[in-house]
Amino acid sequence: MTVREQTENTETSILNEYACKSTDKKMTKRSKAEEKCPYRTDFQRDRDRIIHCKAFRRLKRKTQVFLSPEGDHYRTRLTHTLEVSQIARTISRCMSMNEDLTEAIALGHDLGHSPFGHCGEKILNEICPYGFRHYLQSVRVAEIIENDGEGLNLTFAVKNGIACHTNGISSTGEGNIVRLSDTITYINHDIEDAVRAGVLNESDLPSDCVEILGKSKSERITSLISSVIRNGYEKIDFEPEVRKMHDKLKNFMFEKVYTGSSAKQENQKAEMLIEKLYSYFRKNTDRLPEEYRKIMNKTDADRAVCDYISGMSDKYAVDIYTEIFIPKFWK
């Protein structure tokens, strides 16, 4: 018996009936068949492939909420991803779900996020004829763009969890755990970052949310995690009263931070930058890197340009814009 088979046997004995097992042929199906690893389960292999891919490394230079913030302690898309993974694994372990699958989905959920956070997503969705949604782009990155166009060949369960992490219902409980962990994470770490930036005071938070969920970030995260665990396996969600407070706090953050604060004052510039880059590369496709010209030859220029720009980090996008549009001074 291989190490992988021993692990699969252990899963069968300790995971609950609602958990997705590594022996589930439908959930572990890949676009291209390949031999099993003697040491790792399919979901462990997916996790490792995601961690080692280029798109994962670029997350360290992509905006979470604050565009290119001055300070070492603000979240980036990478630190957000790691926090989601930690919370999701905690819930999964406590509920006897498949922790490896949960971790793989969590680590891959934002691979396709655009530069400049959601304002980058918004403008790409407007100008690209295919539209743009970061959760679908994350699947596209994993399936088509990574590994020099060969993709990561992830399992169905991981791709499904990534595609559903924003507002869908996943085919697995683990995918739904990641969806809840994502919102638990970003609401609470964005509160902390907004307070650090002077955009919010802790006293601004709705009093009933504070009373039910807690005063501190730690208390709120613990309350939300505990609620998911108590609510049970059949419908993975917050308990009704906690769901109500979570949604109210989320709406508060959209009003005060995500759409209506000084943290977003540079959004218009970021949108203009992406729009100009898109227009430029759409007209000058010969300037696209070779891997994206290959995509263009298989599909069209809009698909290739959108893939290229959405994969850029914030700094790389600014550098490319500067190189193309800002005149160099004679020395």
N, C-alpha and C positions, 0 to 999 in steps of 0.2 A: 504493500500500500504506500502510495506517495505521500509526501507532506501535505500536498493540496487535498488529497482524498481524506486524510485525517482531519483537516480543517473543515471540510464539507460535512463529515460525520459529526463533528463537534457542533456545527451550526444546527444540524437536524435535532440534536439533543437539547440545545439550550435556547434556541430562538422560538418565539411564540408562533401560533398558527397563522398570524397575519403578516409575518415577516417574509421578505423575498429571499429565497435560498439561492445559493450559488449553483445548485444543481438544477434550477428551473431552466429548462432548455429554451423556452420562449423568451424569458427575460435576459438570458445570457447570449442570445443570438447576435452575431456580428454580421455586418454587410459582406465581409469576406471571411470565409471559414479559415480557421487556423488551429494548429495543434494546441492542446492544453499545456499550461506550464506545470512542471512537476512540483513546484513549491508554492505558487500563489494561486488563489482563486481568481476567477474572471474579473470580479469587482476590484480585487486588490491590484490586478494588472492595469485596469482602467485608471485607478487612482495614481499609480506610478507613472503612467503615460502622460497624464495631465500635468503632474508636478514637473516633469522634465521637458514639457513643450515650450516653444518660444512665446506663445500667447500668454502663458502663465507668468513668465518672467516680466513681460511688459506691463503687467498689472501694477507693478510697483511705481510706475510713473504715470498712472492714470488717476484722474480726479475722482474722489468720492462725492463731496459736496462743494468744498471750497477750491476754486480754481487756483492751482499753483500757490498754495498758502505758504506764507513765510513762517516757518516754525517746524521743528522736528516731530511734534507730537500729534499733528493732524492726521486723520486716516487717509489712506490711499485705497484704491480698489483692491490692492493685494492684502493690506491689513484687514480690510473689511471681509475679504474672502476667508482669511484665517479665523476670524472671529465667528463667522457663520459656521465654519467647519467645527469649531470647538463646541458651540451651542448645540448644533445638530447631533454631534456625536454623544453629547451628554444625554439628550432626550432619547436618542436611539438605544443607548445602552440601558437606560432606566426602564425602557419599554420592551426590552428583549427583542429589538428589531436588528436588522443587519447593519452593523456599524460600518463595515467596509463599503457597502453600497452607498450608505448615507454620506460618508466622507468623500467618495468619488464625485457624487453629484454636487456636493457643496463646493469642492475645490474647482469644479469646472463650470459653475453656474454663470460666471461673469466673463468667461474667456472672450466673448464677442463684444464686450462693451466698448463703446466709442470713446474717443478722447473728449475731455471736457464734460464728463458725466452725462446727465440726462438732457442738457441743452444740446450736446453733440448728437445724441440719439434723435432728438426732436427735429433738428434741421436736416439730418440725413433722411429721415422718414418723409420729409416734405419734398426734397429735391430728387431723390432716387425713385425712378418709376416702379421699382420693385417694393418700395417702402423699406422701412428698417425698424426692427425690434431686436433689442440686444439679446434677448433670450433665444430667439430663433437664430441669430447670428452666432451665438455661442455654439449651437449645434453645427452650424455650417463650418465654423472654424475647426471644430473637432473632426468633422466628417470629410471635409473637402480641402481646406486650405492648409492645415498643418502638415508637417512632414513632407515638404516639397510637393504638395498636391496629392499625396497619398492618403492623408488623413490619419487619425489615430485608431480607427477601426474599433470604436467603443461598443459596448453592449447596448442592446435596446433599452434596458432599464435605466442606464446612466443617461443616455441621450433623452429619454422621455422625461426623466426628472429635471434635467437642465431646461428643456423646452417649456416645462410647466411651472418653473420656480417663481414666476411673477404673479400670474393670476389664473393659472389653469389647475386642473385636478389631475394629479399624476396617477399612473397605473399602479404605483407602489406606495405603500405607507411611508417608506423611506423618502421618496420624492416629496411627499406632502410635509414631512418633518422639515426638510430643507426649506420649503416655501415659507413655513412659519418661522423658522430660524432666521431667514433672511430679513424678515420684517422686524422680528425681535431685535436683531443686531443693529440694523441701520437706524431705526428710530432712536434707540438709546445711545449709541455712540455718536449720532449726529447731534443729540441734545448736548452731550459733553463737549463736542467740538464747537457748537454754537455758543455755549457759555464761555469757553476759552477765548473765542473770537470777539466776545462782547455783543453778540447778536441777540442773545437771550440771557435772562437771569433765571435761576432755578425757581424763584418765586412767581415767574410768569406762567408756569405749567398749570393746567386746569386742576383746581383743588380736588375735585372728585376723583380724577385720575391718580393723583398723588395719594389720596386716602386709600384707594383700592389696590394700586400697584406698588406704591412705595415712594419714598422721598429721594432715594439715591439711585444711581444707575444699577448698582448691584442688586438692590432690593427689587427694582422693577423687572430686571432680567430674571431673577429667581422666581418672582410671582408668575411671570408669563410662562417660563419653563414648567413650573409646577402645575400650572393650569392645563397645559397640553397633556402632561403625564396623567393627571387625575381624570381628564376627559375620556381617556381610554382609546382602544385600538380601532373600533369599528368606524368612527369618524374622527380622524386626527385633526383637532382644532382646539381653540381655546374654549373654556366654559362660557356660557352666554353672557354673564355679567362682566367677565374679564374681556371677552371679545368686544363688548360695548365700550369699555374704557380704552382698550387698545385702539379701536377705530377712531375714537375721539382724540386721542393723543396723536395719532397719525395725521388726522385732518388739521390739528393745531400746527404740526410741524410743516405741513404743506403751505399753510397760510402764512406762518411767521418766518419760516426759514427757506423752504425749497423754492417758493415762487415770489415771496414778497419781502426780501431782506437785502441788506447791503452785501451779503455773501453772493448775491446773484447779479450784482451790478456790472460785472464783466461779461455776462452771458451774451449780450448783443455782439460784442467784439468777437467772442469765440465762434458764434454762429456765422458771422461774416467771414471769418478766416476759413472755416470749413467750406462754406459756399464758394469762396474764391478758389480754393484748392480743387474742389470738385469740378468747377467749370474749366480750370486750367488743364487738369489731367484728362478731362473728357475731350478737349480739343487737341491735346498733345499726348496721345496714347503711347507714342514712342518713348516718352520719359518715364513710363511706368517700369518698375522693376520686372525682371524677366518672369518671375513666378506669377505676376499678375497679368502680364501679357499672355501667358498660357491660359489663364482663366478667361481672358477676353476672347481668345481664339475658340474656346469651347462654348462660350455663351455670348456676351457682347461687352461693349465698353462700359456701360453703366454698372453692370454687375462687378466688373473688375475694379473700377474706380472706387465704388462703394466699399468693396472688400479691403482695398488698400488703405483708404482714409480711415475706415472704422478700426483698423488694426493699429493705427498710429498711437503712440503715447502723446500726452499733452505737449511735452517738450519737443518731441520729434516733429509734431505738426507745426509748432511755432518756428522751429529751425528751417523746415522746408519752405514755409511761407516767407520767411526772411530771405532765404536764398533766391526765391523766385521773384518776389515783388519789391524787396527793399534794396535800393541801389547801394553798391559797395563804394566806400570812399577811397579815393586815390591816396596811396601812401608813397 
